Amino acid sequence: MEVQNVTSVREIFLLGFIFEPILEIILFAVFFLIYLVTVVGNALIIVLICIDHRLQTPMYFFLSNLSAIEVFMTTSVMPKMLANLLSERKTISFAGCFTQSYFYFFMGSTEFILFAAMSFDRYMAICYPLRYPILVTRKVCVKIVIGSWIGGFFSVFLSTVLKARLTYCRHNVINHFFCDSAPLLHLACQDITMIELVDFLVSLILLLGSLSFTATSYIYIISTIVKIPSAEGRKKAFGTCASHFTVVSMGYGISIFVYVRPSQSDSMSLNKALAIFSGILTPFLNPFIFSLRNEQMKEGLKDVLKKMSFKIKSTYYS
């Protein structure tokens, strides 16, 4: 007999982090500080790139979009997680759970496509420096970024529609701090084999596809850099790629381990721990990685701080 498509789950309990109340308050303070630094740090990168003419290049244009993605992805998860840490009733509505899950994976998918775009930008800049300004124009960059966002949107669209059509009638508890795909899917009381396969194939194509493109680009980049005769030239070329390569390594390493598996129902506690690194700590570290290792970003920040200091002094003494 066919199971009717009626959702009986209206509210979902997120187990999150089960500790003593005092520990949950401490954890709230730590994660709130991380969230605040993440939003402010990435927003500062966007502002610097917009106002400093030295940073208005394709590389920094892609970086500003990456920072925006980090803010959106973190915001899709952390406010609810923080609220639940201070609440005895750690719940989220069924619609809110689906919305959270969709936007988290929408941002994550867009990020991986953008990683590939950023590697292509570095490949063109280092391997074809004379043709780079002609080929990688502002118009081309805008098209690539729009394509990344559209690709991210549709990469999770089919899976979300299929999940929304399921009947959810099992125990409404998720062993996670947000509505991750696998624990949400296993609340269904229908066969989920096909949807798990769709999730696996989409993750495989998206992650391994963009990783292959990125890795190929870096193979050509490294082979070109080692041929540069001067040590200063090699150091400068490596410097423009180091930050991107660091972030890419963290992002791909964790996500492939968690999501490129036919079934993700095992080791939920491990997935929860890894999600902290990929969805919380990586966006938190990105502003430091890109700003502290980038001379132009540091110079731009110094100029902005000097202007702010001058305006404050002028206002104070006027």
N, C-alpha and C positions, 0 to 999 in steps of 0.2 A: 504494500500500500504506500502511496506517495506521501512523504512528510510535507505538511503544509508549511508554507513560508511565513511563519508567524514567530516573531522574536519575543520570547518570554523574559529575556534578561533586560531589565530597565536600568539597572545600576550595577557597577562593577567595583569590587573591592581590590585595591592595589596594596599588596602586602608591604612592598617597599622595603624599608629597613626596620626590623622589629627589635627594638632595644628598650632599655629602661627610659622613662620620660626625660631624665636629666641628660642622658646620652643623645636622645633625639633632639633636644634643644641645642646641644653643642654641635651636632651634625647640621642642624638648621643654620646656625651661625656660620659654619665653615662653607656650606654650599651657597648660602646667600652672598657671602663675600666673593666666592668664585663667580657666581652669576653676575654680580655687579661689575667685577673687573672684566669679565668677558664682554659684556655689553658696552661698557665705557671704552675698553681697549679697542675693540673692533670698530666702534663708532668713530673713535679718534683717528683710526687709520683711514676711514672713508672721508672724513672731513679734511685731513691733511692732503689726501690725493686730489680732492676737489678744489682746494684753495691754493695749493703750491704748483706753479706752472712747471717746475722741474719734475714733478711726479705725474704729469699728464701724458703718459706714454702707454703703449699697449700693455706692458707688463703690470703696471700699477692699476690700470683700468680693470684687468682681470682680478687683481688682488682686492680691489674695492668690492667687486661682486662676491668674491670668496668671503670677505669679512661680513657682508650683508647676509649671506647664506648662514654663516656661523651664528649670527645674532638670531635669525629666524628659527633655526633648528634648535638652539638652546632654549629659546623662549617657548617653543612648542611643548617642552617637557618640564623645565625647571620650576616655573611658577606653581603648577599643580603639585609637583613633588614637595616643594617647600611648604605649601599649605597643608599637605597631608602629614608632614613631620610634626606640625603643631596641633593636629586634629586627632581626636580619638576615633572618629569615623573616617577612615581613609578610603573615600569613594570617589568615583567619577561617573558621570552619566554615560549610558551606552553610546549616545550620539557624540558626546564629548570624547569618548575613548576612540571612536573611529576617526574623528576629526584630528585628534592628536597624532594617532598612528599615521594617517595619510600625510600630514604636513611634515612630520619627522622624516619619513622615507622619501617624500618629494624633495625636501632640502638635501638629504643625503645623496640621492641619485643625481641631482643637479650638480652637487659638489664634485662627484667623481667624473662627470663629463667635463666640468670646468678644469679639473686637474689635467685631463688630456689636452684641453685647449691651451693651458698655460705651458705645458711641455712643448707643444707645437710652436708657441710664441718664442720660447727660448731656443728651440732648434733653428728657427728661421733667423733669429738675431745673431746666433753664434756661427752657424754654418754658412749663412748667406748674408753677411753684414751689409754689403753694398746694395743688395736688392731688397733688404728688409723694409726700409721706409716706404718703398714703392708697393710692395706686396701686402704688408700688414698695415693697412690704413685704419683710420678710425671707423670708417664704414664697415670694413671687414670685421673688426673687433666687435662692433655692436651686433652684427649678424651672428657671430659665433656665440656671443653671450645669450642672445635671444634663443638661439638653437639649443643651448645648454639648458635653459629654463623650460623650454617646450619639451625637450627630451626627458628631463626629470619628471615633468608633470605626467606625461603619458606612460612612462616606464612603470609607474605604480597604479595607474588608473584601472587597468583590467583586473589586477589582483584585488583591488579595493571593491570594485563592483561585484566580483564573484563572492567575496567575503560578506558583503552586505546582503546578498541574496540567501545566505545560509540561515538555518534555524538555530538559535542559541538558547539552549535549555538546560545546560549543565550548571554545576556549582559555579557561581559567578565570582570567583577569586582568581586573581592573576598574581603570580609570584614574581613581581617586578615593580619598579618604581614608576614605570610608564607603560602605555599600551603597546608593547612590542608585538610584532607580527605573530610569532609562534605561539605565545601564551594566549593571545586573543583568539587565534584560530582554533585552539584546542578547547575552547568553551563551546564549540558547536557540537550538536548531537547528530550531525550527518557525516557522511564520508568526506574527508578533507584531502584525500590522496591527490586528486587532480589539482587542487589549489596549491598544495605543497609543491607539486611538480612545477606549476606555473611560477611560483615564487623562486624556486631553485633555478629554473632556466633564465628568468629575468635577472636574478642576481649574478648568475654565471656569465651571461652576455654582457651585462653592464660593468661588473667589476673586472672580470678577466679581459674583456674587450678594451676598456679604457686603460687598464694596467698594461696590456700588451702594446698599445699605442704609445703610452708614456715611456715604457721601458725601451722601446725601439728608438724613440726620440732621444733618450738619454744615452743610448749606445753611440749614436751618431754625434751627439754633443761632446761626449767624453773623448771619442776618437779625434774630433776636431781640436779640442782644447789641448790635448797632449802634443799636437803638432805645432802649437804656437811657440815660436822660438824664445821669446822672453819670459822669464819667470814672473815678472810683474803682470804681463798680459794673461798668463795662465791663471794667476791668482785672481785677477779681476773677473775673468770669465767664470771661474768656479764660484766666485762670490755671488754672482747674479743667479745661480742655480741652487746654491746650498740650502737656502730657506725653503724653497719649493720642494726640493728633494726630501728634506726632513719631514715636512708635513705630509707629503704623499706616502712616505714609508709608514708613518704611524696610521694614517687613514686606511690604506689598503690592507696592511697586516692584520689589524683587528677585524675589519669588516669581512674579509674573505674567510677568516677562521670562524666567525659567528654565522654568516648568512649563506655561504656557498656550501650548503649541505642539503641533501634531499629531505631530511627531517631535522627539525630544530627543537624537538620536544625534550631532549635529554639535556642535563647539565644547565638547568635554568639559573641556578645560583651563579655558575660561571659566566653565563651570558649576561646576567645582571651586572657582575663585576666589570666585564669587558665593555658593557654599554656606558659605564661611568667614564672610562677612558676615551671611547670614541665620541660620545655625545656630549660630554661635559668637560673633561680635562683637555682634549685636543682643541676645541674652540677657545678655551681659557689660555692655552699656551701659544696659540697662533700669533696674537699681537706681539708677544715677547720674541718669538722666533723671527718674525718678519721685521720688527723694528730694531731690535738689538743687534741683528746681524746685517743690517742694511745702512750704509753710510748716508744715502740720500734721505731715507726716512728719519734718521737721527738729526740730520741737518734741518730738515723741514720742521721737526718737532721743536728744535732749539729756537728756530726763527719765530714760530708761533708763540712759544713761551716768552720770548723777549718782547714781542709785540704786546702780549697780554700784560706783562710786567710794566711796560712803558705806559699803557693806557691806565692801569691801576694807579701808578704814581702820578700821572697827569691829573686824574680825577681827584686824587687825595690832596694834591697841593693847589688845585685850582680854587 
